[in-house]
């Protein structure tokens, strides 16, 4: 897929002739997730490095979107300054924010059930009464799937997320979105609305849930073509 008119051509910086890919994991997940390992193995077969930042570091409790953007910026620089992003759920929202913020460094996006509505009313991690409790207590526990146990998260995460509206972000890089029709975490209708007005976005609706586990081979076929990799 060619870049939209007016965008610069991106130099490649890997031996295979393709830009590296940075995988952005979801909320309470990790860079060792099933999707990260699946895509990492297949990209490696093409000689394309997959960089997998751990946004749980230095600790999950102090996680914020602002911190994630700062960490991602550092990884982009370390990868050579030209990358594609693959983001899952919260990582998808982060990818959109980064594409708008770093337009000359990010070549294209692959978004897996992106939580683009996170900053909008009614789409927070918790219902309003629990948000109020979160604010009052200062921190609240969430189950962390990578650790297999509950971990505290500061209210700062929620307050900071309101300043990072990925749904309203303007970006021009080509983007490929995969969204499950049976997703109970990210409303597929909101993702459809997000994609509808953006000519640079291709949306693929799948007969799957939020994890998109059943659709991994199908998604790879599209990703391989989208990234210009030989089949």
C-alpha positions as CSV (number, residue, x, y, z in Angstrom):
1,X,0.0,0.0,0.0
2,X,1.6,3.4,-1.0
3,X,1.9,6.2,1.5
4,X,-0.7,8.9,1.3
5,X,0.1,11.8,-1.0
6,X,2.4,14.4,0.6
7,X,4.1,12.1,3.1
8,X,7.8,11.6,2.8
9,X,9.2,8.2,1.7
10,X,10.7,6.4,4.7
11,X,14.2,5.0,4.5
12,X,14.6,1.4,5.5
13,X,17.1,0.4,8.2
14,X,17.3,-3.4,8.4
15,X,19.3,-5.9,6.5
16,X,16.1,-7.3,5.0
17,X,15.2,-3.9,3.5
18,X,12.2,-3.3,5.9
19,X,11.8,-1.0,8.9
20,X,11.6,-2.6,12.3
21,X,8.3,-3.1,14.0
22,X,7.6,-2.1,17.6
23,X,4.8,-4.1,19.4
24,X,2.8,-2.2,22.0
25,X,1.1,-4.6,24.4
26,X,-2.2,-4.0,26.0
27,X,-3.4,-3.1,29.5
28,X,-2.2,-5.5,32.3
29,X,-0.4,-7.6,29.6
30,X,3.2,-7.9,28.7
31,X,5.6,-8.1,25.7
32,X,5.5,-11.9,26.1
33,X,1.8,-12.1,25.2
34,X,0.6,-14.8,22.7
35,X,0.1,-12.2,19.9
36,X,3.5,-10.6,20.5
37,X,5.2,-14.0,20.2
38,X,3.1,-15.1,17.2
39,X,3.9,-12.0,15.2
40,X,7.5,-11.9,16.4
41,X,8.2,-15.4,15.1
42,X,6.8,-14.6,11.7
43,X,8.5,-11.2,11.3
44,X,11.8,-12.8,12.4
45,X,11.4,-15.3,9.5
46,X,11.5,-12.2,7.2
47,X,14.5,-10.8,9.0
48,X,12.4,-8.0,10.5
49,X,13.1,-7.2,14.1
50,X,10.2,-6.9,16.5
51,X,10.9,-4.6,19.4
52,X,8.7,-5.4,22.5
53,X,8.8,-2.7,25.2
54,X,7.6,-3.6,28.6
55,X,5.3,-0.8,29.7
56,X,4.9,-2.4,33.2
57,X,8.4,-1.1,33.9
58,X,9.6,0.4,36.1
59,X,6.3,-0.6,37.8
60,X,2.6,-1.1,36.9
61,X,1.4,1.1,39.8
62,X,2.7,4.3,38.2
63,X,1.7,3.5,34.6
64,X,0.3,6.4,32.5
65,X,-0.2,7.1,28.9
66,X,2.3,10.0,29.2
67,X,5.0,7.6,30.5
68,X,4.2,5.1,27.8
69,X,4.7,7.8,25.1
70,X,8.0,8.8,26.6
71,X,9.2,5.2,26.7
72,X,8.0,4.6,23.1
73,X,9.8,7.7,21.9
74,X,13.1,6.3,23.3
75,X,12.5,2.9,21.7
76,X,11.8,4.6,18.3
77,X,15.1,6.4,18.5
78,X,17.0,3.2,19.6
79,X,15.4,1.3,16.6
80,X,16.9,3.8,14.2
81,X,14.3,6.5,14.1
82,X,12.0,4.9,11.5
83,X,9.5,2.2,12.6
84,X,6.1,0.7,12.1
85,X,3.9,0.1,15.1
86,X,1.7,-2.8,16.1
87,X,-0.5,-2.1,19.0
88,X,-3.0,-4.2,20.9
89,X,-6.0,-2.7,22.8
90,X,-4.4,0.0,25.0
91,X,-1.3,-0.4,22.9
92,X,-3.4,0.4,19.9
93,X,-4.5,3.7,21.4
94,X,-0.9,4.4,22.2
95,X,0.1,3.7,18.6
96,X,-2.5,6.2,17.3
97,X,-1.3,8.9,19.7
98,X,2.3,8.2,18.7
99,X,1.5,8.4,15.0
100,X,0.1,11.8,15.5
101,X,3.0,13.0,17.6
102,X,5.8,11.5,15.6
103,X,4.6,11.6,12.0
104,X,8.1,11.5,10.4
105,X,9.3,8.5,12.5
106,X,6.3,6.2,12.2
107,X,5.7,4.6,8.8
108,X,2.5,2.6,9.3
109,X,0.2,1.1,12.0
110,X,-1.3,-2.3,12.7
111,X,-4.0,-2.0,15.4
112,X,-5.5,-5.0,17.2
113,X,-8.8,-4.1,18.9
114,X,-7.5,-0.6,19.6
115,X,-9.0,1.1,22.7
116,X,-9.4,4.4,20.9
117,X,-12.4,5.5,23.1
118,X,-10.5,5.3,26.4
119,X,-10.5,9.1,26.9
120,X,-14.2,9.4,26.1
121,X,-17.0,9.4,28.8
122,X,-18.4,6.0,29.4
123,X,-15.4,4.1,28.0
124,X,-13.1,4.1,31.1
125,X,-11.7,1.0,32.7
126,X,-14.3,1.2,35.5
127,X,-17.9,2.5,35.9
128,X,-18.3,6.1,37.3
129,X,-18.9,4.9,40.9
130,X,-15.7,2.9,40.8
131,X,-13.8,5.8,39.3
132,X,-14.9,7.9,42.3
133,X,-13.7,5.2,44.6
134,X,-10.4,5.1,42.7
135,X,-9.9,8.8,43.1
136,X,-10.7,8.7,46.8
137,X,-8.4,5.8,47.6
138,X,-5.6,7.0,45.3
139,X,-5.0,3.5,43.9
140,X,-7.1,0.4,43.1
141,X,-6.3,-3.2,42.2
142,X,-6.6,-4.6,38.7
143,X,-6.0,-8.2,37.7
144,X,-2.7,-8.3,35.8
145,X,-2.8,-11.2,33.3
146,X,1.0,-11.3,32.9
147,X,1.6,-11.6,36.6
148,X,-1.4,-13.8,37.3
149,X,-2.4,-11.6,40.3
150,X,-3.9,-8.3,41.2
151,X,-1.7,-5.2,41.1
152,X,-2.4,-1.7,42.3
153,X,-2.7,1.1,39.7
154,X,-2.6,4.8,40.7
155,X,-5.6,7.1,39.9
156,X,-3.1,9.1,38.0
157,X,-3.5,6.6,35.1
158,X,-7.1,7.6,34.7
159,X,-6.6,11.4,35.1
160,X,-3.7,11.3,32.6
161,X,-5.6,9.2,30.1
162,X,-8.2,12.0,29.7
163,X,-5.5,14.2,28.2
164,X,-4.7,11.7,25.5
165,X,-7.7,11.3,23.2
166,X,-6.6,8.9,20.5
167,X,-10.1,9.0,18.9
168,X,-9.6,12.6,18.0
169,X,-5.9,12.2,17.0
170,X,-5.1,13.2,13.4
171,X,-2.6,10.9,11.7
172,X,-1.9,10.3,8.0
173,X,0.1,7.0,8.0
174,X,-1.5,3.9,6.5
175,X,-3.2,1.9,9.2
176,X,-4.7,-1.6,9.3
177,X,-7.2,-2.4,12.0
178,X,-8.4,-5.8,13.1
179,X,-11.5,-5.8,15.4
180,X,-13.5,-8.7,16.8
181,X,-17.2,-8.6,16.3
182,X,-17.7,-10.3,19.7
183,X,-15.3,-8.1,21.6
184,X,-16.7,-7.3,25.1
185,X,-13.8,-5.0,26.0
186,X,-13.6,-2.7,23.0
187,X,-16.9,-1.9,21.4
188,X,-16.6,-2.8,17.7
189,X,-19.0,0.0,16.8
190,X,-16.7,2.6,18.2
191,X,-13.8,1.2,16.2
192,X,-16.0,1.3,13.0
193,X,-16.8,4.9,13.7
194,X,-13.1,5.7,14.2
195,X,-12.2,4.1,10.9
196,X,-15.1,5.4,8.9
197,X,-13.9,9.0,8.3
198,X,-10.2,8.1,7.7
199,X,-9.2,7.3,4.2
200,X,-5.8,6.0,5.4
201,X,-7.4,3.3,7.6
202,X,-8.5,-0.2,6.5
203,X,-10.7,-2.0,8.9
204,X,-11.1,-5.8,9.0
205,X,-14.0,-7.1,11.2
206,X,-13.5,-10.6,12.4
207,X,-15.6,-13.3,13.9
208,X,-13.6,-13.2,17.1
209,X,-13.4,-11.8,20.6
210,X,-11.0,-9.2,22.2
211,X,-8.0,-11.6,22.2
212,X,-8.3,-12.3,18.4
213,X,-6.7,-15.6,19.1
214,X,-8.7,-17.5,16.5
215,X,-7.8,-15.0,13.8
216,X,-4.0,-14.9,14.1
217,X,-3.3,-16.8,10.8
218,X,-5.8,-14.7,9.0
219,X,-4.4,-11.5,10.4
220,X,-0.8,-12.5,9.5
221,X,-1.7,-12.9,5.8
222,X,-2.9,-9.2,5.8
223,X,-0.1,-7.9,7.9
224,X,2.5,-9.6,5.7
225,X,1.1,-7.9,2.6
226,X,0.6,-4.6,4.4
227,X,4.2,-4.5,5.5
228,X,5.4,-5.4,2.0
229,X,6.9,-8.7,3.0
230,X,7.3,-11.5,0.5
231,X,4.7,-14.2,1.0
